[in-house]
Amino acid sequence: MVSGEALVEVRGLVNRFGPQVVHENLDLDIRRGEILGVVGGSGTGKSVLLRSIVGLLRPAAGNIQVFGESLLDAPPERRSQIERRFGVLFQRGALFSSLTVIENIALPLIEHAGLARPDAERLARVKVGLAGLPADAGDKYPDSLSGGMIKRAALARAIALDPEILFLDEPTAGLDPIGAAAFDQLILTLRDALGLSVFLVTHDLDTLYSICDRVAVLSQKRVLVADTLAVVEDTDDAWIREYFHGPRGRAAQNAANREKA
């Protein structure tokens, strides 16, 4: 259930790399229970924003409030506690190739939750099922999995610690249309079943129209608009017009309308 409560509040965010300014005075909220899609042209810093929020990149300026606390000002131990309430799926999965799927998922349970290995691996098998993988996938190594199975294995690891917010970086990139649609529905199912809030960086128009409650558009070093698709589509901006009203945007919108009919 989407509420108006903001679990994450980003205010005045500035990210720069040397002379290059990626974000300047960027504001954005992530609301409880929502799936927020984040889009933008190349170089707008979608993944940089994600990494800033989850604590992997310290911004040059601004503030990030998470669960009512300043992530940037919190002492290291408290920051670690806050960050354990996040689950993150990186674009390429970032699984350890030398570990089986079960061992990959069990690792945060052992390191952060302090579970004994047998208990962690039993719980990891539950997460394998939640991610829609067959049971025997748990004993395989990442290099023996398909691209879609790697995404699901990485998702199972991302939800290992029962996070409140799930951060996904291009989760359907590299998947065929059927696999991407199935992954979208899995995210929607997990959001509803586990009460997650989801921050989703994507370029996939079908994903936006199928599962996102709101969409944030990054442009001109800031969030140009963050609202429902109907509002975003009507925003007077050249990139938005080209992206949402081009042939692919119209096709995605028509497909979503057929599903709802």
KENUSE-881792 format. One line per field, with one value per residue (C-alpha): chain; residue number from 1; x, y, z. Coordinates in Angstrom, 3 decimals, padded with zeros to 6 digits. Layout:
# residues N
unit <- [A_...];
pos <- [NUM_...];
c1 <- [X_...];
c2 <- [Y_...];
c3 <- [Z_...];
***
This chain:
# residues 261
unit <- [A_A_A_A_A_A_A_A_A_A_A_A_A_A_A_A_A_A_A_A_A_A_A_A_A_A_A_A_A_A_A_A_A_A_A_A_A_A_A_A_A_A_A_A_A_A_A_A_A_A_A_A_A_A_A_A_A_A_A_A_A_A_A_A_A_A_A_A_A_A_A_A_A_A_A_A_A_A_A_A_A_A_A_A_A_A_A_A_A_A_A_A_A_A_A_A_A_A_A_A_A_A_A_A_A_A_A_A_A_A_A_A_A_A_A_A_A_A_A_A_A_A_A_A_A_A_A_A_A_A_A_A_A_A_A_A_A_A_A_A_A_A_A_A_A_A_A_A_A_A_A_A_A_A_A_A_A_A_A_A_A_A_A_A_A_A_A_A_A_A_A_A_A_A_A_A_A_A_A_A_A_A_A_A_A_A_A_A_A_A_A_A_A_A_A_A_A_A_A_A_A_A_A_A_A_A_A_A_A_A_A_A_A_A_A_A_A_A_A_A_A_A_A_A_A_A_A_A_A_A_A_A_A_A_A_A_A_A_A_A_A_A_A_A_A_A_A_A_A_A_A_A_A_A_A_A_A_A_A_A_A];
pos <- [1_2_3_4_5_6_7_8_9_10_11_12_13_14_15_16_17_18_19_20_21_22_23_24_25_26_27_28_29_30_31_32_33_34_35_36_37_38_39_40_41_42_43_44_45_46_47_48_49_50_51_52_53_54_55_56_57_58_59_60_61_62_63_64_65_66_67_68_69_70_71_72_73_74_75_76_77_78_79_80_81_82_83_84_85_86_87_88_89_90_91_92_93_94_95_96_97_98_99_100_101_102_103_104_105_106_107_108_109_110_111_112_113_114_115_116_117_118_119_120_121_122_123_124_125_126_127_128_129_130_131_132_133_134_135_136_137_138_139_140_141_142_143_144_145_146_147_148_149_150_151_152_153_154_155_156_157_158_159_160_161_162_163_164_165_166_167_168_169_170_171_172_173_174_175_176_177_178_179_180_181_182_183_184_185_186_187_188_189_190_191_192_193_194_195_196_197_198_199_200_201_202_203_204_205_206_207_208_209_210_211_212_213_214_215_216_217_218_219_220_221_222_223_224_225_226_227_228_229_230_231_232_233_234_235_236_237_238_239_240_241_242_243_244_245_246_247_248_249_250_251_252_253_254_255_256_257_258_259_260_261];
c1 <- [000.000_001.541_001.464_002.539_005.237_008.731_011.216_014.038_014.332_017.114_017.614_020.062_022.194_025.388_027.573_030.670_033.672_036.493_035.123_032.108_028.928_026.466_023.825_023.171_020.523_018.696_015.605_013.722_011.569_011.006_007.595_006.611_005.203_005.794_007.705_009.546_011.017_014.030_014.779_016.927_019.238_022.801_025.011_022.213_023.567_020.813_023.174_025.196_022.023_021.322_024.854_024.620_021.420_022.671_025.925_028.384_029.193_029.465_028.015_029.813_026.900_023.297_021.522_019.980_017.422_016.631_013.973_014.114_017.890_020.669_022.638_025.603_025.870_025.320_028.350_029.717_028.009_024.628_025.073_025.743_022.544_020.531_022.083_021.118_017.535_018.380_018.540_020.532_020.557_023.341_023.039_025.282_024.194_027.598_027.445_030.661_031.669_033.491_030.368_027.200_023.899_023.029_026.431_026.016_022.632_023.771_026.793_024.969_022.984_026.220_028.147_025.401_022.719_025.188_023.460_025.286_026.039_023.452_020.706_021.796_021.745_018.293_016.968_018.800_016.819_013.601_014.839_015.659_012.013_010.775_012.888_011.209_014.257_014.030_015.368_018.330_019.588_020.796_023.640_024.885_027.617_026.798_028.676_026.286_023.161_021.311_021.124_017.599_018.545_021.518_019.140_016.841_019.739_020.976_017.439_017.286_020.504_019.122_016.122_018.170_018.059_014.359_014.994_012.436_013.695_014.880_017.230_017.401_019.826_018.587_017.149_015.768_018.817_019.955_016.787_014.518_011.006_009.393_012.060_011.861_008.078_008.324_010.939_008.726_005.863_008.195_009.168_005.498_004.656_007.503_006.567_003.014_003.925_006.811_005.669_008.753_009.430_011.314_013.740_014.144_016.646_015.553_015.375_012.646_009.396_007.426_008.651_007.554_004.053_003.620_004.681_005.757_003.573_005.621_008.413_011.276_012.989_016.596_017.502_019.561_021.420_018.262_014.892_012.840_009.585_008.587_004.953_002.518_003.092_000.124_001.719_005.210_003.994_002.439_005.588_006.859_010.384_012.060_013.594_010.309_008.421_010.922_011.124_007.466_005.730_008.013_007.116_008.399_006.677_003.358_003.768_004.499_001.513_-000.807_000.400_-000.207_-003.709_-004.524_-003.438_-005.665_-008.679];
c2 <- [000.000_003.286_006.032_009.661_008.957_009.613_006.942_008.701_012.464_013.783_017.544_019.804_016.891_017.773_015.139_016.053_014.237_016.730_019.600_017.575_018.340_015.445_016.626_020.102_020.899_017.650_016.861_013.552_011.481_007.730_006.997_003.998_001.168_002.717_001.545_004.648_004.457_006.681_007.560_010.032_010.389_009.113_010.934_012.208_010.203_007.672_005.077_007.812_008.881_005.315_004.882_008.153_007.113_003.659_005.090_003.872_007.396_010.443_013.497_016.825_018.582_018.148_015.894_012.426_011.606_007.901_006.696_010.154_010.158_011.894_009.156_011.446_012.655_009.300_007.663_004.595_002.005_003.704_004.129_000.427_-000.331_001.923_000.472_-003.045_-001.982_-001.609_-004.331_-003.566_-005.313_-004.030_-004.047_-007.058_-008.924_-008.655_-012.258_-013.859_-016.284_-018.609_-019.133_-021.052_-019.193_-020.383_-019.302_-015.879_-015.362_-016.757_-014.443_-011.297_-013.441_-014.715_-011.435_-008.979_-011.013_-013.277_-016.514_-019.818_-021.144_-023.996_-021.572_-018.980_-021.534_-022.807_-019.254_-018.661_-021.516_-019.746_-016.610_-018.685_-019.719_-016.159_-015.031_-017.602_-019.827_-023.628_-025.273_-026.877_-023.450_-022.827_-025.300_-023.898_-021.360_-018.059_-018.920_-021.831_-019.648_-017.773_-013.990_-014.108_-016.591_-014.431_-011.475_-013.573_-014.922_-011.368_-010.346_-013.224_-011.937_-008.373_-009.499_-011.805_-009.428_-008.574_-004.969_-002.193_-000.497_-002.328_-000.520_-001.944_-000.742_-001.631_-004.984_-005.995_-004.919_-007.769_-009.815_-010.798_-009.269_-012.337_-012.572_-008.829_-008.929_-011.871_-010.029_-006.933_-009.014_-010.622_-007.167_-006.205_-009.443_-009.030_-005.397_-006.429_-009.558_-008.112_-004.505_-003.161_000.282_000.098_002.556_001.363_002.785_001.715_002.645_000.058_001.773_-001.438_-001.562_002.023_001.428_-002.016_-001.579_001.962_004.132_007.252_008.166_010.596_012.128_013.250_016.150_019.337_017.936_017.600_015.850_017.612_015.950_013.119_012.134_009.694_008.747_010.848_013.964_013.104_012.535_016.010_017.766_020.283_019.009_017.919_014.725_013.672_014.206_012.152_009.389_008.972_010.030_008.315_004.968_002.866_005.013_004.756_000.989_000.565_002.733_000.798_-002.528_-001.332_-000.132_-003.529_-005.301_-003.066_-003.442];
c3 <- [000.000_-001.131_001.478_001.492_004.080_002.745_003.839_001.976_001.499_-000.721_-000.515_-002.326_-003.512_-005.372_-007.038_-008.975_-010.370_-010.794_-012.870_-014.030_-012.071_-012.347_-009.860_-008.527_-005.911_-006.612_-004.495_-004.407_-002.035_-001.891_-000.378_001.694_-000.406_-003.818_-006.856_-008.039_-011.529_-012.240_-015.862_-017.736_-020.669_-020.763_-018.294_-016.058_-013.124_-012.434_-010.980_-009.252_-007.450_-006.368_-005.077_-003.159_-001.402_-000.384_000.988_-001.642_-002.823_-000.585_-002.311_-002.451_-000.750_000.290_002.746_002.627_005.320_005.629_008.076_009.650_010.177_008.281_006.572_005.932_009.540_011.240_012.901_011.060_013.264_012.954_009.213_008.930_010.833_008.533_005.392_006.475_005.912_002.187_-000.424_-003.584_-006.951_-009.193_-012.964_-013.560_-010.465_-008.726_-007.514_-006.271_-009.017_-006.606_-004.461_-005.241_-005.380_-001.868_-000.567_-002.205_-000.548_002.812_003.009_004.236_006.661_008.173_008.082_009.043_010.826_012.641_011.643_011.749_008.262_008.358_009.431_006.867_004.065_005.064_004.960_001.674_000.104_001.107_-000.677_-003.771_-003.891_-003.353_-006.306_-008.541_-009.038_-009.119_-005.969_-007.770_-008.887_-005.354_-005.703_-009.004_-009.620_-011.345_-014.537_-015.149_-014.933_-017.657_-017.537_-016.160_-013.449_-012.420_-012.003_-009.823_-007.774_-007.208_-006.234_-003.739_-002.174_-002.140_-000.058_002.196_005.172_004.726_003.658_003.785_000.613_-002.483_-004.885_-008.402_-011.080_-014.581_-013.423_-016.826_-018.880_-021.113_-020.683_-023.559_-023.537_-021.953_-019.252_-018.590_-018.232_-015.831_-013.767_-013.621_-012.261_-009.717_-008.406_-008.163_-006.340_-003.866_-003.219_-002.377_-000.413_001.599_001.918_000.161_-001.215_-004.516_-006.161_-009.732_-012.204_-015.666_-019.317_-019.977_-020.901_-020.409_-016.802_-016.189_-017.525_-015.973_-012.351_-011.393_-009.170_-009.865_-012.266_-011.593_-014.625_-014.225_-016.479_-016.228_-013.166_-011.089_-010.865_-013.503_-012.442_-010.090_-010.384_-011.950_-015.570_-016.661_-015.177_-016.400_-019.960_-020.031_-018.803_-021.337_-021.982_-025.221_-023.782_-022.147_-025.401_-027.352_-024.742_-023.792_-026.997_-029.517_-031.134_-028.228_-025.638_-027.465_-027.849_-024.127_-023.201_-025.519_-024.128_-020.559_-021.498_-023.045_-019.851_-017.724_-020.056];
***
